[in-house]
Amino acid sequence: MNTDSDPIGTARRDLFLPLAAGYFALPVLIFLFSWLRPVIGIPAGLVLAGGCFWFARRNDSSVRPALTQKNLLLILTVTFAWTLLVGVGGVLPQSSDYLKHNLLLHDLTGASWPVMYPHAGGETFLCYSLGYYLVPALGGRWAGADIIPALSFVWTFAGLFLFFWWAATLTTSPKKTIAAILLFAPTGILWTLFKTHGLPGVVTAADLEPKLLYGGLLFGYNDSFTRFNYQPQHALTGWLGAAVLYELLWVKKNPRGAIFVWALLVFWSPLTSLGLLLVPLAAWGRVRWQNYFEPVNLIGGGALLAVLGIYFQGHVPLPDKGFIGTFLPGREWLFYYALFSLLLLVPLLLLWLVERRAKILGEFRPLFFLALALLLLLPLWKFGVAGDLRNQAGGPATLFLALAAARIVQSEKFLWQRPLGLLLVVCLLIGAINPILRPLKNLASNSPDYAYANIEQSLGWHHLTDMTDPRFDLAAQYQGRGDSPAAHWLLRKNPAPATP
Protein backbone atom coordinates (compact mmCIF):
# COMPACT_ATOMS: atom_id res chain seq x y z
CA MET A 1 0.00 0.00 0.00
CA ASN A 2 2.79 2.43 0.91
CA THR A 3 5.21 2.65 -1.99
CA ASP A 4 7.08 5.53 -3.57
CA SER A 5 4.82 5.29 -6.61
CA ASP A 6 1.57 5.60 -4.68
CA PRO A 7 -0.30 8.76 -5.71
CA ILE A 8 -1.16 11.29 -3.03
CA GLY A 9 -4.75 11.30 -1.82
CA THR A 10 -6.04 8.27 -3.76
CA ALA A 11 -9.07 6.41 -2.39
CA ARG A 12 -8.06 3.02 -1.13
CA ARG A 13 -8.78 0.52 1.58
CA ASP A 14 -7.61 2.21 4.77
CA LEU A 15 -7.22 0.15 7.91
CA PHE A 16 -6.47 2.93 10.38
CA LEU A 17 -9.96 3.24 11.89
CA PRO A 18 -10.67 -0.52 12.18
CA LEU A 19 -7.23 -1.20 13.66
CA ALA A 20 -7.44 1.69 16.13
CA ALA A 21 -10.94 0.67 17.27
CA GLY A 22 -9.77 -2.94 17.59
CA TYR A 23 -6.78 -1.81 19.64
CA PHE A 24 -9.05 -0.01 22.09
CA ALA A 25 -11.63 -2.80 22.11
CA LEU A 26 -9.34 -5.78 22.86
CA PRO A 27 -8.77 -5.05 26.58
CA VAL A 28 -12.44 -4.14 26.99
CA LEU A 29 -13.40 -7.57 25.66
CA ILE A 30 -10.93 -9.18 28.06
CA PHE A 31 -12.52 -7.23 30.92
CA LEU A 32 -16.09 -8.12 29.99
CA PHE A 33 -15.43 -11.84 29.59
CA SER A 34 -13.11 -12.31 32.59
CA TRP A 35 -14.09 -9.74 35.24
CA LEU A 36 -17.87 -9.65 35.04
CA ARG A 37 -20.53 -12.17 35.93
CA PRO A 38 -21.18 -14.33 32.84
CA VAL A 39 -24.83 -13.31 32.73
CA ILE A 40 -23.68 -9.71 32.17
CA GLY A 41 -20.20 -10.05 30.69
CA ILE A 42 -20.99 -12.53 27.91
CA PRO A 43 -23.93 -10.59 26.38
CA ALA A 44 -22.02 -7.31 26.74
CA GLY A 45 -18.94 -8.89 25.15
CA LEU A 46 -20.96 -10.22 22.23
CA VAL A 47 -22.55 -6.81 21.69
CA LEU A 48 -19.09 -5.24 21.76
CA ALA A 49 -17.69 -7.77 19.29
CA GLY A 50 -20.64 -7.17 16.96
CA GLY A 51 -20.14 -3.44 17.24
CA CYS A 52 -16.46 -3.79 16.32
CA PHE A 53 -17.37 -5.88 13.28
CA TRP A 54 -19.95 -3.31 12.17
CA PHE A 55 -17.54 -0.45 12.76
CA ALA A 56 -14.80 -2.12 10.70
CA ARG A 57 -17.20 -2.78 7.80
CA ARG A 58 -18.43 0.82 7.75
CA ASN A 59 -15.03 2.50 8.17
CA ASP A 60 -12.61 0.55 5.97
CA SER A 61 -11.96 3.22 3.33
CA SER A 62 -10.81 6.80 3.35
CA VAL A 63 -8.94 9.36 1.28
CA ARG A 64 -5.61 10.42 2.72
CA PRO A 65 -2.08 11.04 1.43
CA ALA A 66 -0.34 7.75 0.72
CA LEU A 67 2.86 7.10 2.67
CA THR A 68 6.07 6.44 0.85
CA GLN A 69 8.38 3.70 2.03
CA LYS A 70 10.69 6.42 3.33
CA ASN A 71 7.93 7.90 5.46
CA LEU A 72 6.87 4.48 6.70
CA LEU A 73 10.44 3.88 7.84
CA LEU A 74 10.36 7.28 9.56
CA ILE A 75 7.21 6.31 11.46
CA LEU A 76 8.65 2.97 12.56
CA THR A 77 11.85 4.65 13.73
CA VAL A 78 10.08 7.45 15.63
CA THR A 79 7.64 4.99 17.24
CA PHE A 80 10.41 2.66 18.41
CA ALA A 81 12.60 5.50 19.69
CA TRP A 82 9.71 7.23 21.48
CA THR A 83 8.47 4.03 23.16
CA LEU A 84 12.01 3.32 24.35
CA LEU A 85 12.74 6.88 25.42
CA VAL A 86 9.67 7.35 27.62
CA GLY A 87 10.64 4.31 29.67
CA VAL A 88 8.17 1.65 28.53
CA GLY A 89 9.70 -1.78 29.08
CA GLY A 90 12.26 -0.49 31.57
CA VAL A 91 15.26 -0.44 29.22
CA LEU A 92 15.71 3.29 29.85
CA PRO A 93 14.95 5.11 33.14
CA GLN A 94 11.33 5.14 34.24
CA SER A 95 9.50 7.80 36.22
CA SER A 96 8.35 7.38 39.82
CA ASP A 97 4.83 6.66 38.55
CA TYR A 98 6.11 3.20 37.64
CA LEU A 99 5.76 2.39 41.31
CA LYS A 100 2.06 2.29 40.48
CA HIS A 101 2.35 0.83 36.99
CA ASN A 102 4.51 -2.12 38.01
CA LEU A 103 2.57 -2.90 41.20
CA LEU A 104 -0.63 -2.85 39.17
CA LEU A 105 0.80 -5.18 36.53
CA HIS A 106 2.07 -7.48 39.30
CA ASP A 107 -1.41 -7.70 40.86
CA LEU A 108 -3.09 -8.25 37.50
CA THR A 109 -0.63 -11.01 36.67
CA GLY A 110 -0.48 -12.84 39.99
CA ALA A 111 -3.96 -12.45 41.52
CA SER A 112 -7.27 -13.95 40.45
CA TRP A 113 -9.59 -11.72 38.41
CA PRO A 114 -11.34 -9.55 39.40
CA VAL A 115 -8.52 -8.46 41.69
CA MET A 116 -9.75 -8.12 45.28
CA TYR A 117 -7.89 -6.74 48.29
CA PRO A 118 -8.38 -7.37 52.01
CA HIS A 119 -9.19 -4.13 53.81
CA ALA A 120 -9.85 -3.15 57.42
CA GLY A 121 -13.16 -1.53 56.48
CA GLY A 122 -14.21 -4.43 54.24
CA GLU A 123 -12.86 -6.01 51.07
CA THR A 124 -12.12 -3.70 48.13
CA PHE A 125 -11.62 -4.39 44.43
CA LEU A 126 -9.25 -2.96 41.82
CA CYS A 127 -11.15 -0.06 40.27
CA TYR A 128 -9.05 1.75 37.71
CA SER A 129 -8.71 2.51 34.01
CA LEU A 130 -7.28 -0.87 32.98
CA GLY A 131 -7.31 -0.62 29.18
CA TYR A 132 -3.56 -0.07 28.90
CA TYR A 133 -2.67 -2.91 31.28
CA LEU A 134 -4.90 -5.91 30.60
CA VAL A 135 -3.27 -7.18 27.40
CA PRO A 136 0.31 -7.32 28.80
CA ALA A 137 -1.06 -8.70 32.08
CA LEU A 138 -2.97 -11.48 30.30
CA GLY A 139 0.21 -12.39 28.42
CA GLY A 140 2.07 -12.44 31.72
CA ARG A 141 -0.51 -14.80 33.24
CA TRP A 142 0.04 -17.22 30.36
CA ALA A 143 3.79 -16.94 29.83
CA GLY A 144 5.10 -15.70 33.19
CA ALA A 145 5.68 -12.29 34.74
CA ASP A 146 9.17 -11.99 33.23
CA ILE A 147 7.67 -11.33 29.80
CA ILE A 148 5.57 -8.33 30.93
CA PRO A 149 8.20 -5.62 30.17
CA ALA A 150 8.55 -6.89 26.60
CA LEU A 151 4.78 -7.21 26.17
CA SER A 152 4.24 -3.70 27.53
CA PHE A 153 6.75 -2.39 25.01
CA VAL A 154 5.11 -4.19 22.08
CA TRP A 155 1.60 -3.16 23.16
CA THR A 156 2.58 0.51 23.55
CA PHE A 157 4.55 0.42 20.28
CA ALA A 158 1.46 -0.84 18.44
CA GLY A 159 -0.74 2.00 19.71
CA LEU A 160 1.88 4.66 19.04
CA PHE A 161 2.51 3.31 15.56
CA LEU A 162 -1.16 3.74 14.73
CA PHE A 163 -1.07 7.31 16.03
CA PHE A 164 2.09 8.35 14.18
CA TRP A 165 0.72 6.68 11.04
CA TRP A 166 -2.33 8.95 11.31
CA ALA A 167 -0.23 12.03 12.11
CA ALA A 168 2.07 11.43 9.13
CA THR A 169 -0.90 11.49 6.73
CA LEU A 170 -2.33 14.79 7.97
CA THR A 171 -0.06 16.96 5.82
CA THR A 172 2.42 16.60 2.99
CA SER A 173 5.26 17.05 5.50
CA PRO A 174 5.16 14.13 7.98
CA LYS A 175 8.48 15.12 9.61
CA LYS A 176 7.30 18.60 10.47
CA THR A 177 3.94 17.39 11.74
CA ILE A 178 5.45 14.75 14.02
CA ALA A 179 8.11 17.20 15.23
CA ALA A 180 5.40 19.74 16.09
CA ILE A 181 3.48 17.15 18.11
CA LEU A 182 6.55 16.01 20.04
CA LEU A 183 8.08 19.44 20.67
CA PHE A 184 5.02 21.65 21.22
CA ALA A 185 4.34 22.54 24.84
CA PRO A 186 2.99 25.47 26.80
CA THR A 187 5.78 27.46 28.43
CA GLY A 188 6.02 25.07 31.38
CA ILE A 189 9.63 25.99 32.06
CA LEU A 190 8.48 29.44 33.22
CA TRP A 191 6.09 27.84 35.71
CA THR A 192 8.93 25.57 36.87
CA LEU A 193 11.17 28.58 37.48
CA PHE A 194 8.36 30.27 39.42
CA LYS A 195 7.89 27.19 41.64
CA THR A 196 11.64 26.96 42.22
CA HIS A 197 12.42 30.60 42.95
CA GLY A 198 9.08 32.19 43.77
CA LEU A 199 8.22 35.76 42.85
CA PRO A 200 10.59 38.29 44.42
CA GLY A 201 8.79 40.60 46.80
CA VAL A 202 5.50 38.69 46.47
CA VAL A 203 5.88 35.04 47.47
CA THR A 204 8.83 32.84 48.37
CA ALA A 205 9.52 29.37 47.03
CA ALA A 206 9.15 27.90 50.55
CA ASP A 207 5.54 29.09 50.70
CA LEU A 208 4.59 27.78 47.29
CA GLU A 209 4.55 23.99 47.40
CA PRO A 210 1.77 23.49 49.98
CA LYS A 211 -0.37 26.18 48.33
CA LEU A 212 0.07 24.87 44.81
CA LEU A 213 -0.18 21.21 45.80
CA TYR A 214 -3.42 21.56 47.71
CA GLY A 215 -4.71 24.03 45.16
CA GLY A 216 -4.06 21.55 42.35
CA LEU A 217 -1.64 23.81 40.45
CA LEU A 218 1.70 22.33 41.50
CA PHE A 219 2.11 20.72 38.10
CA GLY A 220 1.46 22.58 34.87
CA TYR A 221 0.31 21.16 31.55
CA ASN A 222 2.84 18.49 30.75
CA ASP A 223 4.91 18.33 27.61
CA SER A 224 4.60 15.19 25.50
CA PHE A 225 7.63 13.46 27.02
CA THR A 226 6.60 14.07 30.63
CA ARG A 227 3.05 12.95 29.90
CA PHE A 228 4.20 9.62 28.43
CA ASN A 229 7.02 9.14 30.92
CA TYR A 230 4.59 9.34 33.82
CA GLN A 231 1.18 8.36 32.45
CA PRO A 232 1.47 6.37 29.22
CA GLN A 233 -2.01 4.94 29.73
CA HIS A 234 -3.66 8.37 29.67
CA ALA A 235 -1.32 9.95 27.12
CA LEU A 236 -1.82 7.19 24.56
CA THR A 237 -5.59 7.35 25.01
CA GLY A 238 -5.53 11.09 24.40
CA TRP A 239 -3.43 10.89 21.24
CA LEU A 240 -4.92 7.87 19.50
CA GLY A 241 -8.45 8.58 20.74
CA ALA A 242 -8.24 12.12 19.34
CA ALA A 243 -7.05 10.71 16.00
CA VAL A 244 -10.01 8.32 15.74
CA LEU A 245 -12.64 10.91 16.66
CA TYR A 246 -11.03 13.45 14.31
CA GLU A 247 -11.22 10.96 11.44
CA LEU A 248 -14.87 10.16 12.14
CA LEU A 249 -16.21 13.62 12.87
CA TRP A 250 -13.83 15.95 11.07
CA VAL A 251 -12.68 14.01 7.99
CA LYS A 252 -15.61 11.68 7.33
CA LYS A 253 -18.12 14.14 8.88
CA ASN A 254 -20.13 11.17 10.10
CA PRO A 255 -20.84 10.42 13.80
CA ARG A 256 -21.83 6.80 13.20
CA GLY A 257 -19.72 4.79 15.62
CA ALA A 258 -18.38 7.85 17.46
CA ILE A 259 -20.23 7.18 20.74
CA PHE A 260 -19.23 3.52 20.50
CA VAL A 261 -15.55 4.42 20.20
CA TRP A 262 -15.81 7.04 22.94
CA ALA A 263 -17.29 4.42 25.27
CA LEU A 264 -14.23 2.23 24.65
CA LEU A 265 -11.99 5.16 25.58
CA VAL A 266 -13.79 5.59 28.92
CA PHE A 267 -12.39 2.22 30.01
CA TRP A 268 -8.86 3.36 29.07
CA SER A 269 -9.03 6.75 30.79
CA PRO A 270 -12.28 8.32 32.05
CA LEU A 271 -10.75 11.78 32.56
CA THR A 272 -9.03 11.79 29.17
CA SER A 273 -12.30 10.79 27.54
CA LEU A 274 -13.87 13.94 29.02
CA GLY A 275 -11.19 16.01 27.30
CA LEU A 276 -11.91 14.20 24.03
CA LEU A 277 -15.46 15.57 24.03
CA LEU A 278 -14.03 18.75 22.55
CA VAL A 279 -13.93 16.97 19.16
CA PRO A 280 -17.70 16.31 18.88
CA LEU A 281 -18.37 19.78 20.30
CA ALA A 282 -16.15 21.41 17.68
CA ALA A 283 -17.64 19.25 14.93
CA TRP A 284 -21.27 19.92 15.88
CA GLY A 285 -21.87 22.04 12.78
CA ARG A 286 -20.01 19.64 10.47
CA VAL A 287 -22.07 16.51 11.05
CA ARG A 288 -25.69 15.53 10.81
CA TRP A 289 -26.50 15.11 14.49
CA GLN A 290 -29.31 12.65 13.76
CA ASN A 291 -26.65 10.15 12.68
CA TYR A 292 -25.56 9.78 16.31
CA PHE A 293 -28.81 7.88 16.86
CA GLU A 294 -27.91 4.61 15.16
CA PRO A 295 -27.60 1.04 16.49
CA VAL A 296 -23.88 0.74 17.18
CA ASN A 297 -23.88 4.02 19.11
CA LEU A 298 -27.10 3.42 21.01
CA ILE A 299 -26.80 -0.32 21.64
CA GLY A 300 -23.05 -0.93 21.63
CA GLY A 301 -22.00 2.38 23.15
CA GLY A 302 -24.98 2.53 25.49
CA ALA A 303 -24.47 -0.98 26.90
CA LEU A 304 -20.77 -0.40 27.42
CA LEU A 305 -21.28 2.97 29.12
CA ALA A 306 -23.87 1.42 31.45
CA VAL A 307 -21.46 -1.35 32.51
CA LEU A 308 -18.50 1.01 32.91
CA GLY A 309 -20.65 3.55 34.75
CA ILE A 310 -21.55 0.96 37.38
CA TYR A 311 -17.94 -0.23 37.59
CA PHE A 312 -16.39 3.22 38.10
CA GLN A 313 -19.26 4.37 40.33
CA GLY A 314 -18.04 1.81 42.86
CA HIS A 315 -14.79 3.72 43.32
CA VAL A 316 -13.78 4.82 46.81
CA PRO A 317 -14.79 8.52 47.15
CA LEU A 318 -11.84 10.86 46.62
CA PRO A 319 -11.69 14.03 48.74
CA ASP A 320 -9.45 15.97 46.35
CA LYS A 321 -12.12 17.43 44.11
CA GLY A 322 -13.85 20.75 43.86
CA PHE A 323 -13.50 24.35 42.74
CA ILE A 324 -9.99 25.71 43.15
CA GLY A 325 -11.28 28.36 45.55
CA THR A 326 -12.17 25.68 48.10
CA PHE A 327 -8.48 24.72 48.41
CA LEU A 328 -6.91 28.21 48.43
CA PRO A 329 -8.21 30.69 51.01
CA GLY A 330 -10.05 33.88 50.12
CA ARG A 331 -9.18 35.31 46.74
CA GLU A 332 -5.73 33.78 46.74
CA TRP A 333 -6.85 31.35 44.06
CA LEU A 334 -7.33 34.26 41.64
CA PHE A 335 -3.67 35.24 41.91
CA TYR A 336 -2.34 31.72 41.36
CA TYR A 337 -4.82 30.91 38.61
CA ALA A 338 -3.98 34.13 36.73
CA LEU A 339 -0.25 33.54 37.13
CA PHE A 340 -0.61 29.90 36.09
CA SER A 341 -2.50 30.92 32.95
CA LEU A 342 -0.09 33.70 32.08
CA LEU A 343 3.13 31.72 32.51
CA LEU A 344 1.91 28.54 30.84
CA LEU A 345 -0.51 29.64 28.15
CA VAL A 346 0.99 32.81 26.68
CA PRO A 347 1.99 31.01 23.41
CA LEU A 348 -1.67 30.09 22.93
CA LEU A 349 -2.70 33.72 23.32
CA LEU A 350 -0.16 34.67 20.65
CA LEU A 351 -1.45 31.91 18.36
CA TRP A 352 -4.92 33.39 18.78
CA LEU A 353 -3.69 36.88 17.93
CA VAL A 354 -1.90 35.64 14.80
CA GLU A 355 -4.95 33.66 13.72
CA ARG A 356 -7.17 36.68 14.32
CA ARG A 357 -5.09 38.70 11.87
CA ALA A 358 -4.08 36.17 9.24
CA LYS A 359 -7.08 33.76 9.26
CA ILE A 360 -4.83 30.75 8.58
CA LEU A 361 -6.64 27.88 10.31
CA GLY A 362 -9.84 27.92 8.26
CA GLU A 363 -12.12 25.01 9.19
CA PHE A 364 -9.68 23.97 11.93
CA ARG A 365 -10.62 27.08 13.95
CA PRO A 366 -13.39 25.49 16.12
CA LEU A 367 -10.96 22.83 17.33
CA PHE A 368 -8.34 25.47 18.10
CA PHE A 369 -10.66 27.75 20.07
CA LEU A 370 -12.34 24.97 22.02
CA ALA A 371 -8.95 23.45 22.89
CA LEU A 372 -7.75 26.85 24.07
CA ALA A 373 -10.90 27.38 26.15
CA LEU A 374 -10.53 23.93 27.72
CA LEU A 375 -6.95 24.59 28.86
CA LEU A 376 -8.11 27.85 30.42
CA LEU A 377 -11.05 26.28 32.26
CA LEU A 378 -9.55 23.02 33.51
CA PRO A 379 -7.34 24.60 36.24
CA LEU A 380 -10.47 25.98 37.92
CA TRP A 381 -11.56 22.50 39.05
CA LYS A 382 -9.34 20.17 41.02
CA PHE A 383 -9.82 16.42 40.81
CA GLY A 384 -7.12 14.12 42.12
CA VAL A 385 -4.07 14.79 44.26
CA ALA A 386 -1.94 16.27 41.46
CA GLY A 387 -4.72 17.84 39.39
CA ASP A 388 -5.40 14.63 37.46
CA LEU A 389 -8.38 16.07 35.60
CA ARG A 390 -6.28 18.91 34.18
CA ASN A 391 -3.34 16.76 33.13
CA GLN A 392 -5.38 13.97 31.60
CA ALA A 393 -8.26 15.90 30.03
CA GLY A 394 -5.83 18.50 28.69
CA GLY A 395 -3.89 15.97 26.58
CA PRO A 396 -6.17 16.00 23.49
CA ALA A 397 -6.45 19.80 23.61
CA THR A 398 -2.66 20.15 23.66
CA LEU A 399 -2.42 17.84 20.64
CA PHE A 400 -4.84 19.93 18.56
CA LEU A 401 -3.10 23.15 19.62
CA ALA A 402 0.20 21.64 18.46
CA LEU A 403 -1.35 20.87 15.07
CA ALA A 404 -2.77 24.39 14.91
CA ALA A 405 0.64 25.88 15.72
CA ALA A 406 2.22 23.78 12.98
CA ARG A 407 -0.34 25.03 10.44
CA ILE A 408 0.14 28.64 11.42
CA VAL A 409 3.94 28.66 11.47
CA GLN A 410 4.20 26.81 8.13
CA SER A 411 1.67 29.05 6.38
CA GLU A 412 2.83 31.54 3.76
CA LYS A 413 0.65 34.11 5.53
CA PHE A 414 2.72 33.84 8.71
CA LEU A 415 5.40 36.55 8.84
CA TRP A 416 7.85 35.72 11.61
CA GLN A 417 9.84 38.92 10.97
CA ARG A 418 7.02 41.05 12.36
CA PRO A 419 6.94 41.69 16.14
CA LEU A 420 3.95 39.45 16.82
CA GLY A 421 5.32 36.62 14.67
CA LEU A 422 8.76 36.89 16.24
CA LEU A 423 7.29 36.86 19.75
CA LEU A 424 5.28 33.76 18.89
CA VAL A 425 8.37 31.96 17.57
CA VAL A 426 10.30 32.88 20.72
CA CYS A 427 7.49 31.56 22.96
CA LEU A 428 7.23 28.32 20.99
CA LEU A 429 10.98 27.85 21.32
CA ILE A 430 10.78 28.47 25.07
CA GLY A 431 7.98 25.92 25.26
CA ALA A 432 10.13 23.40 23.39
CA ILE A 433 12.86 23.57 26.04
CA ASN A 434 11.12 21.07 28.31
CA PRO A 435 10.34 18.39 25.68
CA ILE A 436 13.94 18.66 24.44
CA LEU A 437 15.79 18.75 27.77
CA ARG A 438 13.65 16.46 29.92
CA PRO A 439 14.46 13.30 27.91
CA LEU A 440 18.17 14.18 28.10
CA LYS A 441 17.90 14.83 31.83
CA ASN A 442 16.08 11.53 32.27
CA LEU A 443 18.82 9.63 30.40
CA ALA A 444 21.53 11.29 32.50
CA SER A 445 19.76 10.70 35.81
CA ASN A 446 20.54 7.98 38.29
CA SER A 447 16.89 7.03 38.52
CA PRO A 448 15.89 4.20 40.89
CA ASP A 449 14.89 0.87 39.41
CA TYR A 450 11.11 0.63 39.73
CA ALA A 451 10.84 -3.03 38.74
CA TYR A 452 8.51 -4.96 41.03
CA ALA A 453 11.31 -6.93 42.71
CA ASN A 454 13.08 -3.73 43.70
CA ILE A 455 9.88 -2.06 44.87
CA GLU A 456 9.16 -5.04 47.10
CA GLN A 457 12.69 -5.19 48.47
CA SER A 458 13.29 -1.47 49.03
CA LEU A 459 9.80 -0.32 50.12
CA GLY A 460 8.16 -3.52 51.28
CA TRP A 461 5.17 -2.96 49.00
CA HIS A 462 3.67 -6.23 47.77
CA HIS A 463 0.46 -4.90 46.21
CA LEU A 464 -1.04 -1.68 44.95
CA THR A 465 -2.89 -1.21 48.24
CA ASP A 466 0.43 -1.04 50.12
CA MET A 467 1.34 2.29 48.53
CA THR A 468 1.71 4.93 51.24
CA ASP A 469 2.53 8.60 51.43
CA PRO A 470 2.43 10.72 54.62
CA ARG A 471 0.38 13.37 52.79
CA PHE A 472 -2.17 11.29 50.86
CA ASP A 473 -3.91 7.93 50.75
CA LEU A 474 -2.31 6.90 47.46
CA ALA A 475 -3.87 3.44 47.39
CA ALA A 476 -7.41 4.88 47.56
CA GLN A 477 -7.03 6.11 43.98
CA TYR A 478 -7.15 2.53 42.70
CA GLN A 479 -9.80 0.86 44.87
CA GLY A 480 -13.52 0.23 44.66
CA ARG A 481 -15.87 -0.24 47.59
CA GLY A 482 -16.76 -3.81 48.49
CA ASP A 483 -20.30 -2.71 49.38
CA SER A 484 -20.96 -1.01 46.02
CA PRO A 485 -23.40 -2.27 43.35
CA ALA A 486 -20.38 -3.08 41.17
CA ALA A 487 -18.98 -5.48 43.78
CA HIS A 488 -22.38 -6.97 44.61
CA TRP A 489 -23.79 -7.87 41.21
CA LEU A 490 -21.49 -6.72 38.38
CA LEU A 491 -18.16 -8.38 39.16
CA ARG A 492 -17.53 -12.10 39.37
CA LYS A 493 -17.20 -13.47 42.88
CA ASN A 494 -13.56 -13.96 43.81
CA PRO A 495 -13.03 -15.69 47.17
CA ALA A 496 -9.24 -15.23 47.01
CA PRO A 497 -8.16 -11.62 47.67
CA ALA A 498 -4.59 -10.67 46.83
CA THR A 499 -2.16 -11.54 49.62
CA PRO A 500 1.62 -11.05 50.01
Salt bridges, closest charged atoms under 4 A:
ASP14 OD2 - ARG64 NH2 2.77
ASP60 OD2 - ARG13 NH1 2.86
ASP107 OD1 - HIS106 ND1 3.06
ASP107 OD1 - HIS463 ND1 2.77
GLU209 OE2 - ARG471 NH1 3.85
GLU247 OE1 - ARG64 NH2 3.01
ASP320 OD1 - LYS382 NZ 3.88
GLU332 OE2 - LYS211 NZ 2.89
GLU355 OE2 - ARG365 NE 2.81
GLU363 OE1 - ARG286 NH1 3.12
GLU456 OE2 - HIS462 ND1 2.94
ASP469 OD1 - ARG471 NE 3.26
ASP483 OD1 - ARG481 NH1 3.37
